[in-house]
């Protein structure tokens, strides 16, 4: 018996995706229940089909062995009953598949478009913010003071706090990229499962099937472009810039701590020789100021690279979302025109 002609291959993977999707404030329950119902119907159909195949083999064996007509009629009646149950199950699965397609196109797709529009607004604001930060830190370098004021523990505490904040930011950014990528690829993967491929196509080793852009519902185009776009974002460049900045911060803090430890014995000796007053100044202070200026210059350069990469990442993310929105709208119009022309052709 041939495989079940189900137009939508339902998977539990999408249940997890849709539950994740609910974190954006969108109701997942009705769709998830419908997917679960379809999955259970497929399982029931498969169980009936296996029993049907077994009884068909048994009937052929009985014919070959020339058993009594009474036994053959009894087996044939069971086969006919199983066949009727399979037809009913197929109609139920097909009905659920059509309902899922309708919810996919009428509910999920508009919500994804709304999400893309929200991301466009977010990335516009982020681009403006990070660009302003980059300009500010670049101007601050040229306007920096050369007094070389010694901040000691206060400066080290500020640097340590900055290091902790940047580490937290780097981890949060990596988690966000991974979650975003996983979510989009799960959606796109489920869309691929929504396409029924003939057995001969599935047996060949080819790249994943995707419907023609002009003939596909726009949600297929949206998810595919989103999946491709998110992989092209310069996230690795930003991660590398954050790591380099943390490395420079760590080295600066460690160097400052080492210098202060080395200076403690000399300062104590100066205090003892001068009756409690230190003359640890001039050349030593000037050398220390030069070292501090070099460290701050290195840190400034690393921070400027982080802000530059943040600006580029925001710009790339904004362009990606705008392209997705534009191509989705183009696909929606083309798909609508295609079915309108087919409907007119049918009427004629």
Phi and psi in degrees as a GROMACS rama.xvg file:
@    title "Ramachandran Plot"
@    xaxis  label "Phi"
@    yaxis  label "Psi"
@TYPE xy
-70.0542  164.207  UNK-2
-64.4883  154.854  UNK-3
-61.6798  127.004  UNK-4
-79.9476  63.2669  UNK-5
-87.9428  126.875  UNK-6
-77.3636  -18.2572  UNK-7
-128.74  121.196  UNK-8
-84.2065  110.945  UNK-9
-91.8312  133.957  UNK-10
-132.331  150.767  UNK-11
-68.3388  -18.7646  UNK-12
-55.4609  -39.247  UNK-13
-71.7142  -25.5439  UNK-14
-58.3344  -44.9821  UNK-15
-64.6776  -40.9029  UNK-16
-61.6313  -44.3669  UNK-17
-69.8796  -33.5602  UNK-18
-65.5877  -38.5737  UNK-19
-63.0448  -38.4788  UNK-20
-62.6153  -28.7587  UNK-21
-65.7116  -18.1863  UNK-22
-65.616  -14.5969  UNK-23
-90.3183  9.29106  UNK-24
86.7068  18.8135  UNK-25
-109.213  134.072  UNK-26
-71.615  121.553  UNK-27
-100.539  -10.0598  UNK-28
-63.2059  -52.4739  UNK-29
-61.693  -42.163  UNK-30
-66.8682  -43.4023  UNK-31
-62.8556  -41.2774  UNK-32
-63.7397  -38.3815  UNK-33
-66.7345  -42.5566  UNK-34
-62.2108  -42.8636  UNK-35
-63.8487  -40.9863  UNK-36
-62.0843  -42.907  UNK-37
-64.0229  -39.9016  UNK-38
-63.2143  -42.8181  UNK-39
-65.3027  -36.9667  UNK-40
-65.0234  -39.1338  UNK-41
-65.4982  -42.9339  UNK-42
-60.6708  -43.184  UNK-43
-63.5826  -40.9302  UNK-44
-64.1166  -40.6255  UNK-45
-64.3414  -39.0159  UNK-46
-64.101  -42.7921  UNK-47
-65.4722  -41.2479  UNK-48
-61.834  -41.0951  UNK-49
-62.7765  -42.0155  UNK-50
-65.9468  -38.2577  UNK-51
-62.543  -45.7977  UNK-52
-60.9891  -40.3931  UNK-53
-64.8249  -42.1077  UNK-54
-69.8516  -34.2501  UNK-55
-63.698  -41.9503  UNK-56
-63.2959  -40.916  UNK-57
-63.7396  -40.6974  UNK-58
-65.2169  -42.2194  UNK-59
-62.7322  -39.8808  UNK-60
-63.6636  -39.1592  UNK-61
-66.2605  -39.4015  UNK-62
-63.139  -41.9087  UNK-63
-64.7966  -36.9563  UNK-64
-82.7297  -7.36066  UNK-65
57.3723  48.666  UNK-66
-73.8142  176.385  UNK-67
-64.9123  151.606  UNK-68
-62.1315  -32.8013  UNK-69
-63.187  -43.2437  UNK-70
-66.7396  -41.8339  UNK-71
-64.7469  -43.1765  UNK-72
-62.1069  -37.4848  UNK-73
-65.1308  -43.5659  UNK-74
-67.3679  -39.7177  UNK-75
-62.3816  -37.5769  UNK-76
-63.7958  -38.8746  UNK-77
-65.6987  -41.0632  UNK-78
-62.2004  -44.0154  UNK-79
-63.3045  -40.0409  UNK-80
-64.6937  -42.9406  UNK-81
-64.7173  -38.8549  UNK-82
-62.4237  -41.6783  UNK-83
-63.8521  -40.3248  UNK-84
-66.1189  -34.6517  UNK-85
-65.3969  -43.2811  UNK-86
-60.1788  -44.1986  UNK-87
-62.1266  -43.3636  UNK-88
-64.1965  -39.0129  UNK-89
-65.0349  -39.9774  UNK-90
-63.2795  -39.6608  UNK-91
-65.1149  -43.6205  UNK-92
-65.2231  -42.1168  UNK-93
-64.7667  -37.5351  UNK-94
-63.9323  -43.6473  UNK-95
-65.7005  -38.2496  UNK-96
-60.7996  -42.9649  UNK-97
-64.9819  -38.294  UNK-98
-65.8043  -38.2339  UNK-99
-65.7394  -41.9387  UNK-100
-60.2949  -41.4832  UNK-101
-65.0182  -44.3296  UNK-102
-67.0908  -35.3495  UNK-103
-61.5538  -45.3991  UNK-104
-83.7549  -31.9562  UNK-105
-94.3616  -22.0565  UNK-106
-119.137  -53.9215  UNK-107
-66.4761  -46.401  UNK-108
-59.7509  -46.945  UNK-109
-62.2229  -33.6819  UNK-110
-69.1548  -36.5906  UNK-111
-66.8221  -39.2627  UNK-112
-62.5815  -41.6094  UNK-113
-62.8084  -38.3872  UNK-114
-64.2573  -43.2238  UNK-115
-61.0582  -41.6872  UNK-116
-63.9781  -38.4875  UNK-117
-64.6547  -39.5519  UNK-118
-65.7331  -35.1364  UNK-119
-61.6131  -45.5678  UNK-120
-63.1071  -40.9736  UNK-121
-64.0771  -47.0587  UNK-122
-70.6732  -27.5463  UNK-123
-62.8842  -45.3407  UNK-124
-66.0992  -40.8306  UNK-125
-66.4902  -38.824  UNK-126
-63.1309  -45.0238  UNK-127
-62.3025  -41.7623  UNK-128
-65.742  -50.5251  UNK-129
-69.0145  -32.8751  UNK-130
-65.5463  -41.4808  UNK-131
-64.0405  -38.4216  UNK-132
-63.8624  -41.8659  UNK-133
-64.2151  -42.8935  UNK-134
-63.3092  -41.9622  UNK-135
-63.1024  -47.2516  UNK-136
-69.9969  -29.2078  UNK-137
-69.411  -42.0504  UNK-138
-69.5013  -33.5411  UNK-139
-63.7956  -32.1204  UNK-140
-64.8106  -40.697  UNK-141
-76.2386  -21.5082  UNK-142
-101.558  10.0319  UNK-143
-66.9579  151.018  UNK-144
-83.6118  152.267  UNK-145
-114.844  23.243  UNK-146
-70.6424  -26.4119  UNK-147
67.6067  36.0218  UNK-148
-63.2913  134.218  UNK-149
-85.9683  119.302  UNK-150
-101.299  -19.6925  UNK-151
58.8234  -126.554  UNK-152
-60.7823  -35.5538  UNK-153
-61.782  -43.9021  UNK-154
-66.0831  -42.8813  UNK-155
-63.2422  -37.8278  UNK-156
-66.0704  -40.1547  UNK-157
-63.7625  -44.0773  UNK-158
-64.4175  -40.0945  UNK-159
-65.164  -42.0077  UNK-160
-64.1515  -39.9885  UNK-161
-63.2282  -40.6603  UNK-162
-62.0512  -43.1681  UNK-163
-62.5225  -41.5876  UNK-164
-66.3762  -40.8623  UNK-165
-68.1756  -38.4154  UNK-166
-60.891  -44.0476  UNK-167
-63.3902  -41.6556  UNK-168
-63.0993  -43.3248  UNK-169
-61.4497  -43.211  UNK-170
-66.0432  -41.5788  UNK-171
-64.6341  -40.6298  UNK-172
-63.5439  -44.1404  UNK-173
-62.5306  -42.4242  UNK-174
-63.2123  -41.5278  UNK-175
-64.3495  -44.6011  UNK-176
-62.4233  -44.3616  UNK-177
-64.4554  -43.0732  UNK-178
-66.1156  -43.7875  UNK-179
-61.3429  -46.3769  UNK-180
-63.3183  -44.9212  UNK-181
-61.2208  -42.4066  UNK-182
-63.205  -47.5619  UNK-183
-67.6606  -42.3339  UNK-184
-68.4703  -32.7621  UNK-185
-66.1344  -42.5108  UNK-186
-61.2335  -48.1791  UNK-187
-65.1329  -37.4205  UNK-188
-63.944  -39.9804  UNK-189
-66.7274  -36.3689  UNK-190
-61.7  -37.3999  UNK-191
-63.8649  -35.4358  UNK-192
-70.4048  -16.5032  UNK-193
-78.1778  -4.44994  UNK-194
-106.55  118.727  UNK-195
-80.9945  122.663  UNK-196
-108.906  138.126  UNK-197
-57.4852  153.139  UNK-198
-58.3271  -38.8845  UNK-199
-66.9479  -30.8767  UNK-200
-73.2415  -38.8649  UNK-201
-68.3061  -28.3137  UNK-202
-75.8054  -20.8951  UNK-203
-85.5955  145.769  UNK-204
-84.9006  93.9436  UNK-205
-129.153  167.269  UNK-206
-65.8974  155.925  UNK-207
-54.8054  133.58  UNK-208
-67.4361  143.122  UNK-209
-143.52  134.018  UNK-210
-65.4855  153.673  UNK-211
-55.47  141.029  UNK-212
-56.6092  -44.1768  UNK-213
-74.6442  -14.6355  UNK-214
-107.575  -8.06878  UNK-215
-88.8439  146.438  UNK-216
-55.5086  145.53  UNK-217
-61.97  -21.7573  UNK-218
-66.0539  -30.6038  UNK-219
-65.7761  -42.8106  UNK-220
-65.7603  -42.4847  UNK-221
-60.1682  -50.044  UNK-222
-67.8541  -38.2454  UNK-223
-67.2968  -45.5459  UNK-224
-65.3505  -36.7962  UNK-225
-64.9337  -42.9025  UNK-226
-64.218  -43.5264  UNK-227
-67.5628  -41.8981  UNK-228
-65.4439  -40.5842  UNK-229
-68.7248  -27.1967  UNK-230
-74.4426  -20.7488  UNK-231
-91.489  -4.32438  UNK-232
-66.6147  145.76  UNK-233
-80.1635  53.8444  UNK-234
-71.7512  -35.6334  UNK-235
-65.9404  -38.3013  UNK-236
-62.0257  -40.529  UNK-237
-68.4351  -40.5717  UNK-238
-61.4445  -42.4419  UNK-239
-63.9165  -39.3519  UNK-240
-65.0248  -39.1725  UNK-241
-65.3011  -42.8455  UNK-242
-62.6982  -41.5415  UNK-243
-65.2217  -38.8518  UNK-244
-65.3351  -42.5538  UNK-245
-64.1009  -37.9085  UNK-246
-63.1079  -44.3712  UNK-247
-66.9338  -38.4148  UNK-248
-62.7555  -45.9567  UNK-249
-62.0237  -44.145  UNK-250
-64.6479  -39.3962  UNK-251
-65.1274  -43.6575  UNK-252
-64.28  -43.8796  UNK-253
-65.1396  -40.0143  UNK-254
-66.1593  -41.233  UNK-255
-63.5146  -41.5425  UNK-256
-63.5921  -40.2414  UNK-257
-65.3803  -40.5737  UNK-258
-65.0166  -40.9485  UNK-259
-67.7646  -35.2735  UNK-260
-66.4937  -38.0644  UNK-261
-70.9587  -28.7364  UNK-262
-83.6133  -18.4201  UNK-263
-59.1035  -47.9762  UNK-264
-61.3168  -40.4649  UNK-265
-65.5802  -41.6872  UNK-266
-64.6845  -39.7523  UNK-267
-64.311  -40.0936  UNK-268
-65.1296  -40.4723  UNK-269
-63.4322  -40.719  UNK-270
-64.366  -40.934  UNK-271
-66.576  -38.4689  UNK-272
-78.5182  -21.7975  UNK-273
-114.543  23.5347  UNK-274
63.955  37.4374  UNK-275
95.2049  -1.1577  UNK-276
-113.57  130.997  UNK-277
-94.135  139.199  UNK-278
-114.053  29.8002  UNK-279
-79.4071  82.4354  UNK-280
-141.098  -159.327  UNK-281
52.6174  -106.538  UNK-282
-61.6327  -42.0541  UNK-283
-65.4532  -44.2455  UNK-284
-65.1764  -38.451  UNK-285
-66.3827  -40.8456  UNK-286
-64.8044  -40.1936  UNK-287
-66.1791  -38.2647  UNK-288
-65.578  -38.5851  UNK-289
-63.4694  -40.9545  UNK-290
-65.6205  -40.5309  UNK-291
-65.1887  -41.0029  UNK-292
-62.8038  -38.4517  UNK-293
-64.5449  -42.6418  UNK-294
-63.841  -44.8898  UNK-295
-65.0951  -35.4442  UNK-296
-64.5462  -40.1249  UNK-297
-65.8024  -43.6765  UNK-298
-64.3031  -41.851  UNK-299
-59.9951  -43.3329  UNK-300
-61.886  -41.4209  UNK-301
-66.454  -41.2573  UNK-302
-65.2056  -39.8971  UNK-303
-62.0258  -37.4344  UNK-304
-66.6882  -39.0102  UNK-305
-60.8984  -47.8846  UNK-306
-66.947  -34.0733  UNK-307
-65.4062  -43.2628  UNK-308
-68.7924  -34.8544  UNK-309
-62.4199  -40.9329  UNK-310
-63.5643  -44.8768  UNK-311
-66.3193  -38.3256  UNK-312
-65.6063  -42.4126  UNK-313
-63.3874  -41.4877  UNK-314
-64.3025  -43.0173  UNK-315
-66.5642  -39.7313  UNK-316
-65.4407  -40.6896  UNK-317
-63.296  -45.066  UNK-318
-63.4403  -40.7141  UNK-319
-59.3715  -47.7618  UNK-320
-66.1837  -39.7965  UNK-321
-65.3476  -39.2253  UNK-322
-64.8673  -40.9243  UNK-323
-60.9874  -45.7632  UNK-324
-62.0259  -44.5702  UNK-325
-65.3664  -46.9714  UNK-326
-68.6992  -33.731  UNK-327
-63.5271  -42.0611  UNK-328
-67.1119  -39.3917  UNK-329
-62.1739  -43.5895  UNK-330
-66.1614  -37.485  UNK-331
-63.1922  -44.4773  UNK-332
-65.9434  -44.1269  UNK-333
-63.1548  -42.4811  UNK-334
-65.2377  -40.3346  UNK-335
-65.1534  -42.4764  UNK-336
-65.1494  -38.3549  UNK-337
-59.8518  -48.5914  UNK-338
-72.6576  -29.3394  UNK-339
-65.6511  -42.3357  UNK-340
-66.6888  -36.2008  UNK-341
-67.2364  -39.6259  UNK-342
-64.845  -40.7596  UNK-343
-65.2311  -37.9966  UNK-344
-65.7199  -36.6258  UNK-345
-66.3829  -40.6238  UNK-346
-66.1913  -36.9786  UNK-347
